[in-house]
Amino acid sequence: MIGQLYERSLAGAAVEIEYADGRTAPLDSARWLTPIDGDEAMLARCDGPTLDVGSGPGRLTVALARRGVPALGVDVAPYAVHLTRRAGGRAICRNVFERLPGHGRWATALLADGNIGIGGDPDALLRRVRELVRPGGEVIAEVEPPGTAGRVERVRLRGRELAGAWFGWATVSVSDLGTLAWRNGFACVDSWKEAGRWFASLR
């Protein structure tokens, strides 16, 4: 159901994020269909085989392919994978915790658009991504501004007549990354701001 509602949102239907405390917010998936100011801050650092985790409709995967950088998008929504492939990118429909091609050989892994929050457990996700990149590889994550409270919330997607299952999603601030990276095996963290967005590199 999560995938179905997400796909409806990509197709233009009204879908919202519902939080366990009753808050709601629109799911504006259309913004992921085209380049976003600040994307270059991630793309310019990808000079080797790149795994785009939670790639959605694949704007970053496709942009890398057009630059001649080998890239693979990974997403759980079949329609998002279809959009990526239709635009000329490579993508597979799979959960990041499942078996993936190129295990231990990716130069870079992208966690764009706050995807460090996938699953509601940033520690588990970073440990998994660290397994996927090669020694000396880099993880590039988009995070929240300094001082933002880190938290894990229960959320679900809701459409006009459908509601998905509850799942965990984490909010991670750039201020949290030093400790988070160190305890999951990353020795170096660099952060920067571009076009109002915050990014970090973990090596």
C-alpha positions as CSV (number, residue, x, y, z in Angstrom):
1,M,0.0,0.0,0.0
2,I,2.9,2.4,0.7
3,G,4.2,1.9,-2.8
4,Q,0.8,2.2,-4.3
5,L,0.1,5.6,-2.6
6,Y,3.6,6.8,-3.4
7,E,3.1,5.9,-7.0
8,R,-0.2,7.8,-7.1
9,S,1.6,10.8,-5.7
10,L,4.2,10.6,-8.4
11,A,1.4,10.5,-11.0
12,G,-0.1,13.7,-9.5
13,A,-2.8,12.4,-7.1
14,A,-3.2,14.1,-3.7
15,V,-1.5,12.1,-1.0
16,E,-0.5,13.2,2.4
17,I,1.9,12.1,5.2
18,E,0.1,11.3,8.4
19,Y,2.1,11.3,11.7
20,A,1.1,9.2,14.7
21,D,0.4,12.3,16.7
22,G,-2.2,13.4,14.2
23,R,-0.2,15.9,12.2
24,T,-0.4,15.8,8.4
25,A,1.6,17.2,5.5
26,P,1.2,16.9,1.8
27,L,3.5,14.4,0.0
28,D,4.9,16.5,-2.8
29,S,6.5,13.8,-4.9
30,A,6.4,15.8,-8.0
31,R,9.5,17.8,-6.8
32,W,11.6,14.7,-7.3
33,L,10.8,14.4,-11.0
34,T,13.1,17.2,-12.1
35,P,16.4,18.6,-10.9
36,I,16.4,20.5,-7.7
37,D,18.7,23.4,-6.8
38,G,21.6,22.0,-4.8
39,D,21.7,18.6,-6.6
40,E,25.0,19.5,-8.1
41,A,26.5,19.5,-4.6
42,M,26.0,15.7,-4.6
43,L,26.5,14.9,-8.3
44,A,29.9,16.6,-8.6
45,R,31.3,14.3,-5.9
46,C,30.2,11.1,-7.7
47,D,33.2,10.2,-9.9
48,G,32.9,6.4,-9.7
49,P,30.1,3.8,-9.6
50,T,27.3,5.2,-7.5
51,L,24.4,3.6,-5.8
52,D,21.4,5.9,-5.4
53,V,19.5,4.5,-2.4
54,G,15.8,5.4,-2.3
55,S,16.2,6.8,-5.8
56,G,12.5,7.5,-6.4
57,P,11.8,8.5,-10.1
58,G,15.6,8.7,-10.6
59,R,16.5,12.3,-11.3
60,L,20.0,11.8,-9.7
61,T,20.5,8.3,-11.2
62,V,19.6,9.7,-14.7
63,A,21.8,12.8,-14.3
64,L,24.8,10.6,-13.4
65,A,24.2,8.3,-16.4
66,R,24.1,11.4,-18.7
67,R,27.5,12.3,-17.3
68,G,28.9,8.9,-18.0
69,V,29.1,7.9,-14.3
70,P,27.9,4.3,-13.8
71,A,24.9,4.5,-11.5
72,L,22.1,2.3,-10.2
73,G,18.9,3.4,-8.5
74,V,17.3,1.3,-5.8
75,D,13.7,1.9,-4.8
76,V,10.8,-0.2,-3.5
77,A,8.2,1.4,-5.8
78,P,7.9,-0.3,-9.2
79,Y,6.5,2.9,-10.9
80,A,9.4,4.9,-9.7
81,V,11.8,2.3,-11.1
82,H,9.8,2.4,-14.4
83,L,10.2,6.2,-14.5
84,T,13.9,6.0,-14.0
85,R,14.4,3.4,-16.7
86,R,12.2,5.4,-19.1
87,A,14.4,8.4,-18.6
88,G,17.5,6.4,-19.4
89,G,18.8,5.4,-16.0
90,R,19.4,1.9,-14.5
91,A,17.3,1.0,-11.5
92,I,16.0,-2.1,-9.7
93,C,12.9,-2.5,-7.5
94,R,14.4,-3.7,-4.2
95,N,14.8,-2.9,-0.5
96,V,18.3,-1.6,0.4
97,F,18.6,-4.3,3.0
98,E,18.1,-7.1,0.4
99,R,20.8,-8.5,-1.8
100,L,22.1,-5.9,-4.2
101,P,24.4,-5.9,-7.2
102,G,28.0,-4.7,-6.6
103,H,28.1,-5.4,-2.9
104,G,31.3,-3.9,-1.5
105,R,32.3,-2.3,-4.8
106,W,30.4,1.0,-5.0
107,A,32.5,4.1,-4.9
108,T,29.7,6.2,-3.6
109,A,26.2,5.7,-2.1
110,L,23.7,8.5,-2.2
111,L,21.1,9.1,0.6
112,A,19.5,12.2,-1.0
113,D,16.2,13.9,0.0
114,G,16.5,12.9,3.6
115,N,16.8,9.2,2.8
116,I,19.1,8.6,5.7
117,G,15.8,8.4,7.6
118,I,14.7,5.2,5.7
119,G,13.4,2.6,8.1
120,G,13.5,4.8,11.1
121,D,17.0,3.5,12.1
122,P,19.9,5.5,10.8
123,D,22.4,3.3,12.5
124,A,21.2,0.2,10.7
125,L,21.0,2.0,7.4
126,L,24.5,3.4,7.7
127,R,25.9,0.0,8.7
128,R,24.2,-1.5,5.6
129,V,25.4,1.2,3.2
130,R,29.0,0.9,4.6
131,E,28.9,-2.8,3.6
132,L,27.8,-1.8,0.1
133,V,30.6,0.8,-0.6
134,R,34.2,-0.2,-1.3
135,P,37.0,0.5,1.2
136,G,37.6,4.2,1.1
137,G,34.2,4.8,-0.4
138,E,31.9,7.7,0.3
139,V,28.4,8.0,1.5
140,I,26.7,11.4,0.7
141,A,23.7,12.1,2.7
142,E,21.2,15.0,2.7
143,V,20.3,16.0,6.3
144,E,18.5,18.6,8.3
145,P,20.1,21.9,9.3
146,P,22.2,22.2,12.5
147,G,20.2,22.3,15.7
148,T,17.2,20.3,14.3
149,A,16.0,17.8,16.8
150,G,16.8,14.3,15.7
151,R,13.8,12.0,16.1
152,V,12.2,8.8,14.9
153,E,8.5,9.0,14.1
154,R,5.7,6.6,13.0
155,V,4.2,7.8,9.8
156,R,2.0,6.5,7.0
157,L,0.7,7.7,3.6
158,R,-2.9,8.5,3.1
159,G,-4.9,9.1,0.0
160,R,-8.5,10.0,-0.5
161,E,-9.8,6.5,0.1
162,L,-6.7,4.6,1.1
163,A,-4.3,4.5,4.0
164,G,-1.0,2.7,4.1
165,A,0.6,0.8,7.0
166,W,2.6,2.7,9.6
167,F,6.3,2.7,9.2
168,G,9.3,4.4,10.9
169,W,11.1,7.5,9.5
170,A,14.0,9.2,11.1
171,T,15.0,12.9,11.1
172,V,18.8,13.4,11.2
173,S,20.5,16.7,11.7
174,V,24.0,17.6,10.5
175,S,24.7,18.2,14.2
176,D,24.0,14.4,14.9
177,L,26.3,13.1,12.2
178,G,29.6,13.1,14.0
179,T,28.5,10.6,16.7
180,L,26.3,8.6,14.3
181,A,29.1,8.2,11.7
182,W,31.8,7.3,14.3
183,R,29.7,4.5,15.9
184,N,29.0,3.0,12.5
185,G,32.5,2.8,11.2
186,F,33.0,6.1,9.3
187,A,36.2,7.9,10.2
188,C,35.6,11.2,8.4
189,V,32.6,13.5,8.2
190,D,32.5,16.7,6.1
191,S,29.4,18.9,5.8
192,W,28.3,21.8,3.7
193,K,25.3,23.9,2.7
194,E,24.1,24.5,-0.9
195,A,21.0,26.2,-2.1
196,G,19.5,26.1,1.3
197,R,20.1,22.3,1.7
198,W,22.5,20.6,4.0
199,F,24.7,17.7,2.9
200,A,27.4,15.5,4.5
201,S,30.1,13.2,3.2
202,L,30.9,10.1,5.3
203,R,34.1,8.1,4.5
